[in-house]
Amino acid sequence: MSSAKAAATDYHRGGWCPIPIKKGSKQTALGQLAPYLERPATKEEVSSWAWSGVGIVTGRISGVLALDVDGPEGEAELQKHGHPVTPMVRTARGGLHLYFKHPEQHVRTGIRVAPGLDVKAAGGYVVAPPSVGANGKPYEWIVSPEEADLADPPEWLMGLLERERPKEPAGP
């Protein structure tokens, strides 16, 4: 069994929703991603797919909200605000992915909450270890799921997400 398939099997067993990623890419290897944004893959599907790399579907489906930290701006913002101990990945390009428990409310993917900080949630996914990027560098756990459970998103992040939520229309 490949290390990517073994990791995908472990992620699936842990309640996350793994999807196969093309070798050296961030693109899914699935012909149709949409069904797996709505329902978890079955054990049989996970077992049957070819695994060059692994992605984790984000949002309520996996119970994962990921904070994507890119560049010096993103790292400075993260240092300014701080974060609890939670699973964390060093990406192939040197950024960070922090995995948090998905909150009760709907959060869409791709929200830029601050310079260098984006959220991956409903409708998205993150590339996960042991995938390898186009530059040949691996995605690596800094804090693995075995070392820490998913933490609740920090209050500062929830406050920024709250500002991004569509407002209810005003009453008559």
C-alpha positions in Angstrom: 0.0 0.0 0.0 1.4 3.4 -0.9 2.0 5.9 1.8 -0.6 8.2 0.3 -3.2 5.4 0.3 -2.3 4.5 3.9 -2.7 8.1 5.0 -6.0 8.4 3.1 -7.2 5.3 4.9 -6.2 6.7 8.3 -7.8 10.0 7.6 -11.0 8.3 6.5 -11.0 6.1 9.6 -10.6 9.3 11.7 -13.8 10.8 10.2 -12.2 13.1 7.6 -13.0 12.9 3.9 -9.9 12.2 1.8 -9.8 12.6 -1.9 -7.0 11.6 -4.3 -4.8 14.4 -5.7 -2.8 14.2 -8.9 1.0 13.7 -8.6 2.8 17.0 -8.0 -0.4 19.0 -8.2 -3.1 20.5 -6.1 -5.8 19.2 -8.5 -8.0 16.3 -7.6 -7.6 13.1 -9.5 -11.4 12.5 -9.4 -13.4 12.9 -12.6 -16.2 14.4 -10.5 -15.4 16.2 -7.2 -18.9 17.6 -6.6 -20.4 14.4 -5.1 -17.6 14.2 -2.5 -18.2 17.8 -1.4 -21.7 16.6 -0.4 -21.0 13.1 1.0 -18.1 11.2 2.4 -16.4 8.6 0.2 -17.2 5.1 1.2 -14.5 2.8 2.6 -14.7 0.9 -0.7 -14.2 4.0 -2.8 -11.2 5.1 -0.7 -9.7 1.6 -1.1 -10.3 1.5 -4.9 -8.8 4.9 -5.8 -5.3 5.4 -7.1 -3.4 7.6 -4.6 -0.5 9.8 -5.7 -1.4 12.5 -3.2 -4.1 13.2 -0.6 -6.6 16.0 -0.2 -9.0 16.5 2.7 -12.4 17.9 1.9 -13.1 20.8 4.2 -16.4 22.0 5.6 -19.1 20.3 7.7 -18.7 17.1 5.7 -15.2 16.4 7.3 -15.8 18.6 10.3 -12.6 20.6 9.2 -12.1 24.3 8.7 -8.6 25.0 7.5 -6.7 28.3 7.8 -4.3 28.7 4.9 -1.4 30.8 5.9 0.7 32.2 3.0 3.9 34.2 3.0 5.4 36.6 5.5 2.2 38.6 5.7 0.2 35.6 6.7 2.7 34.3 9.2 2.9 37.8 10.8 -1.0 37.9 11.1 -1.0 34.5 12.6 1.8 35.5 15.1 -0.1 38.7 16.0 -3.3 36.8 16.8 -2.0 33.4 18.0 -3.7 30.1 17.8 -4.4 27.0 19.9 -2.6 23.7 19.5 -4.3 21.9 16.6 -3.1 19.8 13.7 -0.8 21.9 11.5 0.9 21.2 8.1 3.9 22.8 6.4 2.9 23.1 2.8 5.2 22.3 -0.2 5.6 26.0 -0.8 6.5 26.8 2.8 3.1 28.0 4.0 0.9 26.6 6.8 -2.5 24.9 7.0 -4.0 24.9 10.5 -6.9 22.4 10.9 -9.8 23.5 13.2 -13.2 22.0 14.1 -15.7 23.3 11.7 -18.1 25.7 13.5 -21.9 25.2 13.5 -22.6 28.0 11.0 -22.0 27.6 7.3 -18.6 28.9 6.2 -17.7 29.0 2.5 -14.3 28.3 1.2 -11.9 30.9 -0.1 -12.7 33.7 2.4 -9.7 36.0 2.8 -9.8 37.0 6.5 -6.6 39.0 6.6 -3.5 39.5 4.4 -2.0 36.1 3.7 -4.9 34.3 5.6 -7.6 32.4 3.7 -10.2 29.9 5.0 -10.9 26.6 3.3 -14.3 25.3 4.3 -17.6 24.3 2.5 -16.9 23.6 -1.2 -13.2 23.3 -0.8 -10.3 21.0 0.2 -6.7 21.2 1.2 -3.7 19.1 0.1 -2.5 17.0 3.0 0.6 14.9 3.9 2.2 12.9 2.5 1.5 14.7 -0.8 4.4 16.2 -2.8 4.0 19.6 -4.5 5.0 20.6 -8.0 8.3 21.8 -6.6 9.2 18.3 -5.3 8.8 19.3 -1.7 6.4 17.4 0.6 3.5 18.5 2.7 4.5 17.6 6.3 2.8 17.5 9.6 4.2 20.0 12.2 1.5 18.9 14.6 -0.1 15.6 13.5 -3.7 14.5 14.2 -2.2 11.9 16.6 -0.5 14.7 18.6 -3.5 17.0 18.8 -7.2 16.9 18.3 -8.9 19.6 16.2 -9.2 22.7 18.3 -12.1 25.2 18.1 -11.3 28.1 15.8 -9.8 31.0 17.8 -12.2 33.8 18.7 -10.3 36.3 16.5 -10.8 34.0 13.5 -14.5 33.5 14.3 -14.9 37.3 14.6 -13.4 37.8 11.1 -15.6 35.1 9.6 -18.6 36.7 11.2 -17.9 39.9 9.4 -17.9 38.0 6.1 -21.2 36.3 6.6 -24.1 37.6 4.5 -26.4 39.7 6.5 -30.0 38.9 6.8 -32.3 41.2 4.8 -33.8 44.0 6.9 -37.4 43.5 7.9 -40.3 45.7 6.7 
